[in-house]
Structures are given as C-alpha cells and as structure tokens.
Amino acid sequence: MIAAQDTSPSDETSLRYAGWRVVLACFLMALFLFGFALYGHGVYLAELQRLNGWPAALISGASTLSLLFANIFATFTNELVARLGPRRLVLLGMAALASSMTLLAFVTEPWQLYLAFFLMSFGWIGMGTIVIATVVSLWFVQRRGLAISLAFTGASSGGIVVTPALVYLVERFGFAAAMLTGAAIMVAVLVPVVLAWIGPRSVDAPLDGPSQAETASAPSDISRSELIRSVAFWTISIPFAFALVAQIGFIVHQIALLESKIGLGSAGFAVSVMTFMAIAGRLGLGLVVDRFDPRFVTAASIVSQAAALLVILHSDAVLIVLAACAVFGFSVGNLITLPPLIIHREFSAAGFVVVMGLSNAISGTIGSLGPAFIGLVRSWSGGYDTALALCIALQLIAAVIVIRRGRPAAEGRG
C-alpha cells in the first residue's frame, strides 16, 4: 500500500503527493466507465441492430433505462460507501460493468439485452461521478477543484480513446470479440490500480481530521428528508437539472440540428470541436476554480452556453457556428465538476455523499430527459428553433437560481 507521508495541505502541490495517484486511478475509472457505458451505446445500438435485426427503439430503450436506473440508484451511494468502503464498491461496479459487456457480447433475446443494461447501471454506482468525487475530495483541500477536474477529464477522454478503439475492434474481430477484449483490458488495468491506490488503508486526507476510511464510512449528519426541505440543496439540484436538460439534449441532437445549417461534414467537425473544448475547459477550470465561488463560476458557465446556443439559433455561417460550439463545449464537462465543489462548501464532510447522491439522482434523472424533450418540441414545432429557445430559457433560469445562495455556509466547509 501507499506509504504514509506528510499530510499538510502544501503537499498537494507536489507531484509526489499520494493523492495524485488517486486522481489517476479515478481518471482511469471514468475513462472506461464513460467510454463503455455512455459513448459506447451508439456502437451497441448499431451492432445489435445489425446482428439481431432489433428495432432501434428496443435497444435505445434499454440504454435509457440503464441511465435512469443509475441516477435513481445513486441516491443510495452513501449507504453503499459506508457499508462496503470505496475500494469494494469500485471493484463491484467494475465487475458489474464487465459482466454487462460480456453479456452484451452474446445476447440473442431482448430480455438478455435489458439484463445487460440493468447490470451496467450498477457500474455507474460503483465507478461513477459520486464515488470519484468522494474519493478525490478526501485527499484534497487546496487543490480540490483541480484534482476533481483532472479525474473527470477521464469522462471526456473515454469518448476520444475507448469508443474509437471499440469501433476498431468490432471492425477487425467482430462485436463479441471486441466486447470481451474491452472488458478484459478494463479489468487488467483497473484491478491493480484500484487495489494499490483506492482503499480503506491509506494516508490521512490533507485535513486535521479522520482518515480516508473513517470519513468515507462515517454516518451522515443530514438526512434526505432534511435535504428536501433545504433551500440550499434545491438551489444546487434544480439549476444543474435544467442545465443538463439543455446540454444533453443539444449534444444528442447536435448533428441533426446543425446539418441543415452548415452541412453534415461541418456538423461532424463541430462535434469534434466541442469534445476537444470540453477537455480544455475542464482542465482550464481546474487550474483556477479553487480561487472563486463555484456558484458564480457555475452561473458564468451556464450563461456562456446559453449565449452559444443563441448564436447557433441565429447564424448559418460555418465559422461562427463552429466558434459557438467551441464556447458551448468549454463548459460541457464542468457541469459534473462544479456540483461537488459547491456541496463541499455548503454542507459538512460527513453529509457529502448523501447530498451528492440525492442531488445527482435528481439532476441526472431530469437531465436524461433532455433528448426526448428536444425531440418532442422539434416534432411539435417542425424545427429546432423553438427547442433551442427553450434550452436558452432553461439555462438562464438555472443561472439565476444557482447564484441565489452564493455565500458558502461556514459550518459546511469540509
């Protein structure tokens, strides 16, 4: 295991600080999770449709249920962390994701498809954003924003590294072999990393307080019923829910929306620009976010996306639309980086997992409805203009709500 070191906050600036190895472990977790359990859904849809002749609605329905279940189950992450500890929970999540991929390689019946995606939802519980934010936060105070940003960069990298590699394996060896190979590589990489760097026996977090294990397993000092009555909680959950509806809806419909404006080729390039800027934005934010109030950073990020959508709504010029997609992309990754930073400032360390779990369940569940919302509005209105206008309105409302309580609660600093 990792040797004990000086745990003063100044150690966080050193590359030798053990917490950075934890960040690397979480980066790899996000890389595989988002690569296989989010961006890989498009590959599964195309291949399973080709192999089994199933309608797209059947397969996409299973994908949607997987993400919905993941967001609902996230509510109980606190109990799972307390009962199992971070390491066991991560290993179980990885086992669920690997089992899901193995089952997908051999599915021949719809019930097997839905079982595979149901298992995938448990992968999100064990390896997802709540667990990553919890584990990383226990190691950092001064550089917490940077550490969380770097760990979550693995999410965007999953779409750049894992999914193209999966496509290559499918083309070269077939779908079943590609899925089994992907699962094997994930297990081979993550098992030693998780055993070495994430676990109950480690150095203290950089605080004058309990160890990582004790903090992660400590009982929460706030209940979910108390959170439901908390204004501060809703001024986190509602704005991120609204912002995610707009963001996820735009991302899913981006190519179809832009094709009529700038052509299919340029629309595809716009996706690449947005993805690249999402990584740049997350890294850039991580370097400075610890110096600012995360609520105001959130409002600025959401408003910038609203401005980008406004430009896209009114422009058909290729360069202008590409620039707007770049601006929009700069804040894409930050909508999962910022919630834990706000929660850390306004709630106690003992209550972090409960607050993060319930908030993520609410905002994630509502946000996952974004694609359907955009699709319904488009069908009703006959185009994307009304849908874009509604997305802009949702984002502006979100920005107003999130700054309602900009001053952190002194008792909640963790």
N, C-alpha and C positions, 0 to 999 in steps of 0.2 A: 504494500500500500504506500501512499504518499507519505514522505517523512514530514514530521512536524516542523513548522517554520515560524518566524516572527509574524504575528498577525496584525500588526499595526496597519492602519489604512494606507500609509505611504507605500507599503509593499505592493499595492495594486498597480503601481506604475512600473513595476519590474516585470520583465518577461519571464523571470524565473518564479514568479508567484504561482503557487499551485492552482489558483482559481482560473488561470488562463487555460490550463489543461481541461478543466471542467467545461469552459466555454467551447473548446474544440470538440469535446465529446458531444455537447448539446448541438453544435453546428452539424456534426455528422448525423445525429438523430433526426434533425429537421431535414437534412438533405435527403435521406432515404424516405422519411415519412411523407413529405410533400411530393417527392418525385414519384413514389409508387401509389400513394393513397389519395393524391389530388390531381396532379398533372397527368398521371398515367391513366386516368379514367377515359380520356379520349382514345388511347390505344386499345384499352379493353373493349370499348364500345365498338370500334371498327373491326377488331379481330373476331370478337364473339358473334357479331352480326354476320361476318363473312363465313365463319366456321359452322355456325348453328342455324343461320337464317332467322334469328330472332329479330323482332322489330326494335327499332332504336328506343321507342318508348319503354319497352320492358327493361332494357339494360340501363338506360338513364334513370329510370325509376329506382332501380336498386342502388345506383350511385347516390341519388338524392337522399334515400332513406339512410344510407350509411353515414352521410354527413349530418343529417338531422339527429340520428341516434347518438352520434359522437358529441354533438352540442348538448343534448339532453343529459347524457351520462356524465358530462363534465361537471355538472352540479355536485357530484359526489366525490370529486377528486380529493377533497380534504380527508374524508374518511379512509380512502384508499391509501393515501400517503401516510396517514397516521398508523394504519394497520400493517401495511407492508413495508414502508420505508421507500425512499426514492429508487434505490437500486433494483429491488424486487419488482416494483411497479414498472420500471422501464423494461426490464427483461421480459415480464409478462406481456407488455404491449408489443415488444418486438416479436415474441412468439406468436401472438395473435395476428400480426401483420404478415409474418412468414407463412403461417397456416392459411391465411386468406389467399395469398398469392399462389400457394401450392394447390389449393382447391380450385382456384380460377383456371389453373393450367389444365384441369381435367373435367371441367363442368360439361355436362350433356343435358341437364334438366334445369328448368327455371328455378326450382326450389334450391338447387345447389348453388346457383348464381346468387340468390338472395342470402343464403347462409354465408357465402364467402364475403359478401359485402357487410353483413352483420358482424362477422369477425373483424373486419377491417376497422369498424368503428371503435373496437377496443384497442386497436393500435394507436388511434388518436388519443385515447385516455392515458395510455402509458408513456407515449413519446411526444405528445402534443405541446402546444404553447403554454399551457398552465404548468405542467411539470417542468418544462425548460425554464420558464420564468422563475419558478420557485427555487429550483436547484441553483441557478446562476445568482439569484438575488442573495442567497445565503452566504455567498463568497465575496460580495462587493458592496461597498457603500459609496466611496468617492467616484468610482468609475462604473457604477451600476448601469447607467444608460448606455455606455459604450459596450459593456460586456453583453447586455441583452441584445443590443443591435447586432453585434457580431454573431451571436448564437443564432438569431433569427435570420441572418443572411443565408443560412443553410436552406431556408424555405425557398427563396428565390433561386438559389443555386440548384435545387432539385429539378426545377423545370429546364435549366440550362444543361445540366450534366446527366442526370439519371434518365429522364424521359427520352432524349435522343439516343442514349445508349440502349435503352429498352427497344426502341424502334429498330435500331441496327440489328440487335439480337433476333428480333422477330423476323426481319427480312432474311437474315443469314441462316437461322436454325429453326425457325418456326415458333409459334406462340407458346406452346407448352414448354419447350426447352428454354425459351427466353425468360419465362416466369420463374422456373426452377433455378436458373442461373442467377437471376436477380436476387431471389430470396437467399440463396447460398452465399452470395457476395455480401449481402447486408449482414447476415449472421456472422460471417467470418470477420468482418470489420468491427461490428458494434459490440459483440460479446466481450472481447478482451478490453476494449476501450471502456465499456461500462463497468466491468469488474475492477479495472485499475483506477478509474477516476471518479466514479459516482457510487457512493455507498455510505453506509452508516458510520464507518470508521474512517475519519478524516480529520484534518486540522480544523480548528475553530474558524468560524466565519470572521471577517475582519471587523468584529464588534467586541465590545466588552460585555459579552453575554454568553449564551449557551452554544454548544457545538451544533454543527450542521444536523446531526442526527436528532438531537434534542429539540431543536427549533422546528424541524420538519414534522416531528411526531407529536409536538405539543398540542394540547386541546385548544380549540379556538376560543377566543374571548368574546365572540359575537355570533349570534345565531342567524339563520337565514330569515326568520320572521322579523328580527330586528333590522336586518338589511332592507327588507321590503318596505319598512317604514322610514328608511333613511333617505333624506333628500340628496345627500352627497352621493349615495350609491346610484340613484337614478340619473344624476347629472353626469355619471360615467357611462352607465349602461345604455341609456336612450340615445345620446349623440353617436356613440360608436355603432349602435344598431342601424340608425338612419344612414350614417356614412357608409357602412358596409353594404346596405341595400343598393346605394348608388354605385359604389365601387365595383362590387361583384357583378352587378347587373351590366355595367358598362364593359367590363373585361370579357364577359361571356359573349356579349353581342357586338364586340368591337369590330370584328372583321365585316360582319353583315352590315353594321351601321356605316362604316367608312367606305365600303366598296362602291356605293353609289356616289360618294363624294370625290374620292381620289383614285379609284380603281383597285382591283384585287391585289395586284403586286405591291402597290404602295401601302395598302391596308395591312398586308402581312408584315411589311417592313416596320410599320407603326407599332405592331405588337412587339417586335424585337427591341425597338427604341424604348418602349415603355418598360419592358422587362429589365433592360440594362440600367435604365434610370432608377428603377425600384431598388436595385442593389446599391447604386451610387447614393441614393437618398438615404437608405438605411445606414450605410457607413458614415455618410456626412452628418446625419443627425446624431449618431452615436458619439461623435467627436465633441459635440457642443451641448447636447441636451441636458447634461448634468448641471449646466450653469443657468438654466432657465426654468421657469414654472412650466411643467409639462402640459398643464391645461391650456395655456396660451400658445404653446407650440402645437398642440392638437388643433386648436381653432385656426391657426395660420395654415396648417397642412390641409385642413378640410376646405377652407376658403380658396386656397390655391387650386384644388381640384375642381371646385365649382367654377372658378374663372376659366380653367382649361376647357371644361365642358361647354361653357358659354361661347368660347371661341370656336370650338368644333361645331356648335349649333349654327353659327352664323357664317362660317367660312368653308369654301370648297378649294382653297389654294393648298397644294400639296405641302409646301414647306411650312405654312402656317399651321396646318393640321398636325404635321409631324412634331412641330415645336410644342403644340398644345398637349400632344400625347406624352412628350417628354416631361412636361411640367406635371401632368397628371400622374405619371409613373413615379416621379420623385417622392411622392408621399404614399404610394401604394403599400409598401412594406411597413410604414410607420404606424399604420392603424392596428397592428398587432404588437408593436414595440411600446407604444405610449400607455396603454391601459395599466400594465403592471407598475409603471413609474408613478402614475397618479395614485394608484392604490397604496403603494408603499408610503407616499407622503401623507395620506389622509386616513389610513387605518393602521392598526397595530400589526407587528410582525406575526403574532400568533393567529391573527384573523386573516392573513393574506390569502391563503389557499381557498378559504371559504368564500371570501369576497371575489377573488379572481374566478373561481369556478362558477359561481352563480352569475356574475356579470358576463362571463364568456358564453355561458349557456344561453342567456337572453339575447345578447348582441349577435352571437353566431347563428342562432336559430332564425332570428328575424333577417339577418343579413343573407342567409342562404336562400331566402325567398326573392332576392333581387332579380335573378334571371327570369323567373316566372312573372314577376311584376312588370319588368320591361317588355317581355313578350306579350303580355295581355294588353298593355297600354298601346303597344305598336299595332296589334290586331284591331283594337277598338278605334284607333285614330287613323290608321292607314299609313303610318310612317313613324320615324323615330324622333321627330321634333318635340312632340308632346312629352314623350318619355324622358328625353334629355332635360326638358324644362322642369319636370317633376323631380328629377335627380338633383338638379341645381337647387331647387327649393328645399329638398330634404337636407342637403349639405349645409345650406345657410342656417336652417333651423338648428341643426346639430351644433354648428359653431357657436351660436348664441347660447344654447343650453350648457355647453361644456365649460364656458367661462363664468357661469353663474356663481360658482364657488371656486374662485381662483386661489384663495389663500389656504395653504395646507393646514390641516388640523394638527396642532402641536403634539397632541397625545398620540398621533398616529405614525410618527416617524419611526421607521424600523430600520 
